[in-house]
Amino acid sequence: MPAGKRRDKTDALFISRRGTALSRQQAYRIIRSAGENAGTVTHTHPHMLRHACGYELAERGTDTRLIQDYLGHRNIRHTVRYTASNAARFAGIWERNNLLEEKDQKKKNELNRLILKN
């Protein structure tokens, strides 16, 4: 960009190389193209970024009500799907909290199998 010229500031999330806001259609095409280039099996669309954000916050242990507020969900049921989706994050919870003794290893294994099954 030539000296003396400045780009206008924008609050847009997606901006062009020139610093202007991308249209909804442009952002959609870029994200869809990125999904195709990555070889995704499902149709990639911008709302998937929102889902990814919810899942990542849940993975990091963020409180469900905070995720709900952040994503703007009126109903907690829409948020719970992010926090209930990964049963594997519960594996080893008893060991981390030191609630069972070593002699109960068999019970811990059975409990972990039940947690992962559901």
N, C-alpha and C positions, 0 to 999 in steps of 0.2 A: 504494500500500500504506500503511495507517495507520501512524502513528509508533509505535515500540515493537515492532512485529511485524517479524520477519526471516524471510527465506527460508532453508530448509535448503540447505546446499551439496550439489551433486551432481557426480559424475564423468562424468555422461552427456554424450555428444557433442551430442545433439539434446535441447533443453529447451523446454518450453512457455513461454508468456508469464508464467505464474505461477512459473516457475523449477523446475518438476518435470520429471523425465525423461519424454520421449515414449516410448510403446511402439514396438515394432518396426513394428507395423501403421500407427501414426500417421505415423511417419517415412516409411514406404513410400508412403502416400497423398499426403503433402506433396510428395515428390520426383516421384512420377508426375504429379501435378497441375502442378508446375512445368515438367516436360517437355512436357506437353500445351499449356500456355500459351505455351511458347517455340516451339511448332510443330515439335518434333522428329519425324523420320520413324520412328525406332525407338522401341520401348517403353522408357521411362526407369525405372530402378530404382536403389536405393541402392548396389549393387555397382559401378555406373558411376562413382561418386565415387572408388572405390579404383583403377579403371582410369585415370581422369583423373589421379590423383596419380602413378601409375607413369609414364605418358606425359610428364607435366610434369617429373618428376625426370630422366628420360632426355633430354628436350629441353635441360635445363640442364646436361647433361654429367656428371651424377652417376654415379659408378662403379657398374657393374652389380651387383657384390657388395653394395654398400651399399644399393642399391634392394631387392635380394633380402632382406636382413636387415630392412630397414624394413617391407617388406610381409609378412614372415613366411613367405616361400616356402622350402620345404625343398629343392626342386629348382630349379636355376638355369634350366632350360628354361622354367619358367613366367615367369621374369623377362625372359628374352632377348627375348620378343615386344615388350616396351616399347622396348628399345634398338634393335632391328632394324627397327622399323616406319617410320622416317622417313629414307629415303635422301637426301632433299633437304638434310639437315643436313651432308652430305659435300661438297656443291657448293662449290667454291672452296677446298677444303682445301689444295690445292697452292699457291695464291696466298698464303694465310695463313701457311703455313710456309716460303714462299720457296724451295721445293725445285727449281723449274724456272725456267729463264731465259726471257726474252721470245721468243727465237727458237723455243722449243718450244711456242708458243701452239696450234698445230694439234694436237699430241699432248695438251695439257691439255684442249682441247675434246672430243676423242674420249674421253679418260679420264672426264671428267665425264658424258658421255652414257652410257657404260657403267655408271658408278656409279649414276646415276639410273634406268637401265633395270632394274637388279637390285634 
